[in-house]
Amino acid sequence: MSQSILEARDVWLEYRDGARAAKVLRGVSLDLTAGQSLGIMGPSGSGKSSLLLVLAGLRAPSQGTVRLGGVQWPPNPGTSSDRRRRQVGFVFQESFLVPHLTLRENARLQATGPNAVGRITTLAESLGIRALLDEMPGRISAGERQRGGILRALVNDPLLILADEPTSSLDHETGLAVVELLMRCAGNAALVICSHDASMLAQANRVLQLRDGVLSGDVPAER
């Protein structure tokens, strides 16, 4: 049986504003093993981004536990920043590449050591952007910039990759190509992709629905 890479157990998250409280996650539980991909569908405001923050250890749950590689995230996110940089890769709606650095320099900025730096060219080849490594983000297309963001996310060979609406700024065809590359290049990492577009999750091992903070059973992805 494969070892669990990501494990969330009965996770609740509550945001407080004075006397008012809003529960944005309600009893979420999930497991992912090495190389597994999970798609999470849900409309805006369903709790997708909040869930990713908790899974990454950037926000402590109000109740429940999250373990990555068998180690629980601490209650104070600030104490785990180095571990998070090594073990978690993030892909966002926009690439958020540093505009005055080349794609190569953006990846090196995230790299945690010489082994990670040594992966850049090979990864870029797999992502189809090797010829663009010395280009500035402003001189390439949106799809190419998103591939640069994936390169940065993968450079440390993370245990977990979290993608939050990674195709929302792309046209449909380019978005599908980017998701396919992300899944193919993720390797042994556990991968969680959040999207409101079911077709972007068609290649995931599982697709779950998040609505009003509740994660429901498997739902069919559009193909």
Long-range contacts (C-beta under 8 A, 24 or more apart in sequence): 2-33, 2-34, 3-33, 3-34, 3-70, 4-31, 4-32, 4-33, 4-67, 4-70, 5-32, 5-33, 5-34, 5-36, 5-68, 5-69, 5-159, 5-160, 5-189, 5-190, 6-30, 6-31, 6-32, 6-55, 6-66, 6-67, 6-68, 6-159, 6-160, 6-190, 6-192, 7-31, 7-32, 7-65, 7-66, 7-67, 7-70, 8-54, 8-55, 8-64, 8-65, 8-66, 8-67, 9-64, 9-65, 9-66, 10-63, 10-64, 10-65, 11-51, 11-54, 11-61, 11-63, 11-64, 11-65, 11-66, 12-61, 12-62, 12-63, 12-64, 13-47, 13-50, 13-51, 13-54, 13-59, 13-61, 13-62, 13-213, 14-62, 23-213, 24-50, 24-213, 25-50, 25-51, 25-54, 25-61, 25-213, 26-212, 26-213, 26-214, 27-64, 27-214, 28-64, 28-210, 28-213, 28-214, 28-215, 29-64, 29-215, 30-208, 30-215, 32-160, 32-190, 32-191, 32-192, 33-190, 34-188, 34-189, 34-190, 35-186, 35-187, 35-188, 35-189, 35-190, 36-190, 36-191, 36-205, 36-206, 37-183, 37-186, 37-190, 37-191, 37-192, 37-193, 37-203, 37-204, 37-205, 37-206, 38-190, 38-191, 38-192, 38-193, 38-204, 38-205, 38-206, 38-207, 38-208, 39-193, 39-194, 39-195, 39-200, 39-201, 39-204, 39-206, 39-207, 39-208, 39-221, 40-192, 40-193, 40-194, 40-195, 40-201, 40-207, 40-208, 40-209, 40-210, 40-215, 41-195, 41-196, 41-198, 41-201, 41-207, 41-208, 41-209, 41-210, 41-219, 42-194, 42-196, 42-209, 42-210, 42-211, 43-196, 43-211, 44-196, 46-210, 46-211, 46-212, 46-213, 47-210, 47-212, 47-213, 48-164, 48-165, 48-194, 48-210, 49-164, 49-194, 50-213, 51-194, 51-210, 51-215, 52-162, 52-164, 52-192, 52-194, 55-160, 55-162, 55-192, 56-84, 56-88, 56-90, 56-160, 56-162, 57-83, 57-84, 57-88, 58-84, 68-159, 68-160, 69-159, 85-110, 85-112, 85-156, 86-112, 86-156, 86-158, 87-156, 87-158, 87-159, 87-160, 88-158, 88-159, 88-160, 88-161, 88-162, 89-152, 89-153, 89-154, 89-155, 89-156, 89-158, 89-160, 89-161, 89-162, 89-189, 90-153, 90-161, 90-162, 90-163, 90-164, 91-146, 91-149, 91-150, 91-153, 91-161, 91-162, 91-163, 91-164, 91-166, 91-182, 92-149, 92-163, 92-164, 92-165, 92-166, 93-164, 93-165, 93-166, 93-168, 93-169, 94-149, 94-169, 95-137, 95-145, 95-146, 95-148, 95-149, 96-149, 97-137, 97-145, 97-148, 97-149, 97-152, 98-137, 99-136, 99-137, 99-138, 100-136, 101-136, 101-137, 102-133, 102-134, 102-135, 102-136, 103-129, 103-132, 103-133, 103-134, 103-135, 103-137, 103-140, 103-148, 103-151, 104-133, 104-134, 106-137, 106-148, 106-151, 106-152, 107-148, 107-151, 107-152, 107-155, 109-152, 110-152, 110-153, 110-155, 110-156, 111-155, 111-156, 112-156, 116-155, 116-156, 116-157, 117-155, 119-154, 119-155, 119-157, 120-151, 120-155, 123-151, 123-154, 123-155, 123-185, 124-151, 126-181, 126-184, 126-185, 127-151, 127-181, 127-185, 128-181, 142-169, 142-170, 142-174, 143-170, 143-174, 143-177, 143-178, 146-170, 146-178, 147-178, 147-181, 150-178, 150-181, 150-182, 150-185, 154-185, 154-186, 154-187, 154-189, 157-187, 157-189, 158-189, 159-189, 159-190, 160-189, 160-190, 160-191, 160-192, 161-186, 161-189, 161-190, 161-191, 161-192, 162-192, 163-191, 163-192, 163-193, 163-194, 164-194, 165-194, 165-195, 165-196, 166-193, 166-195, 167-195, 167-197, 167-200, 168-195, 168-196, 168-197, 172-199, 175-200, 176-200, 179-203, 198-222, 199-223
